[in-house]
Amino acid sequence: MSRLAMFGGARTVDADAGTSPATAWPIVTNAEREAVLAVLDSGRFTSVERGEVQLLEEEWARYTGVGHCAALSSGTAAIELALAATGLEPGAEILVPALSFIATASAPVMRGLVPVFVDIDPLTYTIDPAAAAAAITPRTQAILAVHLHGLPCDMDALRTLADRHGLVLVEDAAQAHGATYRGRQAGALGDVAAFSLNASKNLPTSGEGGLLTTDDPAIHERVVLRRQFGEDLTGRGERGYLSQVIAGNAKLSSVQAAFTRCQLARLAERHEQRDRNVRRFLGRLAALDGIVTPHCPEDRTHAWFQLRLRFDPREAGCPEVTPGALRTVLQRALRAEGVPVRPYQSLPLPAQPALRDAFPDQPYRPQDHPTTLAVIEDSLTMQRWHLNPAAGPVLTRCADAFEKVWEQLDTLVPAARSMTYRPKWREAGTEAAPA
Ligand SMILES: Cc1ncc(COP(=O)(O)O)c(C=O)c1O
């Protein structure tokens, strides 16, 4: 048995694995280079002139199976404009999962809405429909369903809830390009959906961008108006400089659209190879006691934007160790072996300083979202490397590293046992409110 790298042994994964072409993301080929150069040569740089932006919108609407798509400057802008275009009243409540990226909560706040945080389902890590039902008040007007890590939420349950209470159902599909729920694409499951095209995403651009999809022509029209100063720029002829509504500037550039169109042409093919690589990798990890690999219900497909791995001290044979301490030593040991595991979100959204400042009369109560807290405490994620379809051999080495660490778990347990571990939500100065 070879010694763990953290104790001076050889690392399992090559030191240059993260900078090799096999793990690069996004993948830039001559197709992207030529498409971007063609835009530069064309002189048509903005989305106002018909060109790459409109073609991307048409292609993404077709891909997701919706009537309309609007290209935007970011996923955050797409959530904001989705909320602006669906008639939500200022001060209305919107149900938001407690585990997500900050934009899921900050976009509603920037639109004058009040996020009400809902715990996640312990198997899918997406918003728990039963907890969502319990959080509805007379002020609730919308649900923001985040397809976290690339797995669609239980959209039929959320649709039933939304219809029963007259709520708008918005998808945050920033991480879920190409994922499906009961045969339908993410982006076609709610009233309106927001995607990110950030360079880290499964469907990336060479920088920042977003896409918004909807079947409702009125929502689409309102979004298009609001992405460009409230001006109707759809007609021909001279620009009138007439603004119908107060709005910012959230357009996508033609260069970004041209790059993304090349990525879109390969999205399905890359997903298939990634799906094979990831399932093989997760299959090996699932055989190790105490590792809980992501669950994908049969009625869905997973885009595998991120792979979240939970660690159960009891199943791993060290019930006396706290989940946070086990996760901390595992992160050290696995990183020393060359596996790029890292936490994704160190706080539930309502514990974020920005949210606590924005709503001082709603102190963070850890007891309100126990599953979110448990998942944050006991898990690490794999990001980016596995997106590249050529990453199969690197993932095999990563699985080797997990197996090596697991064989020698007993050498790590003393460090985990003696560690003074303080959860981040406590470090952030957040204490439980009186019950
Ligand atoms: C779940 C989720 N929502 C929204 C966003 C915001 O997207 P963008 O970075 O394009 O603004 C992200 C970005 O990572 C995200 O992961």
The ligand as an SDF file (V2000), in Angstrom:
LIG
                    3D

 16 16  0  0  0  0  0  0  0  0999 V2000
  -27.4590   28.5340   -9.8440 C   0  0  0  0  0  0  0  0  0  0  0  0
  -26.9130   29.7820  -10.4750 C   0  0  0  0  0  0  0  0  0  0  0  0
  -27.7340   30.8100  -10.6990 N   0  0  0  0  0  0  0  0  0  0  0  0
  -27.3090   31.9390  -11.2690 C   0  0  0  0  0  0  0  0  0  0  0  0
  -26.0060   32.1100  -11.6460 C   0  0  0  0  0  0  0  0  0  0  0  0
  -25.5620   33.4030  -12.2210 C   0  0  0  0  0  0  0  0  0  0  0  0
  -25.0770   33.2890  -13.5220 O   0  0  0  0  0  0  0  0  0  0  0  0
  -24.0130   34.3520  -14.0820 P   0  0  0  0  0  0  0  0  0  0  0  0
  -22.7140   34.0790  -13.4130 O   0  0  0  0  0  0  0  0  0  0  0  0
  -23.9820   34.0980  -15.5440 O   0  0  0  0  0  0  0  0  0  0  0  0
  -24.5440   35.7120  -13.7620 O   0  0  0  0  0  0  0  0  0  0  0  0
  -25.0960   31.0630  -11.4590 C   0  0  0  0  0  0  0  0  0  0  0  0
  -23.6900   31.2120  -11.8450 C   0  0  0  0  0  0  0  0  0  0  0  0
  -22.8340   30.4490  -11.4680 O   0  0  0  0  0  0  0  0  0  0  0  0
  -25.5590   29.8740  -10.8470 C   0  0  0  0  0  0  0  0  0  0  0  0
  -24.7310   28.8470  -10.6250 O   0  0  0  0  0  0  0  0  0  0  0  0
  1  2  1  0
  2  3  1  0
  2 15  2  0
  3  4  2  0
  4  5  1  0
  5  6  1  0
  5 12  2  0
  6  7  1  0
  7  8  1  0
  8  9  2  0
  8 10  1  0
  8 11  1  0
 12 13  1  0
 12 15  1  0
 13 14  2  0
 15 16  1  0
M  END
$$$$
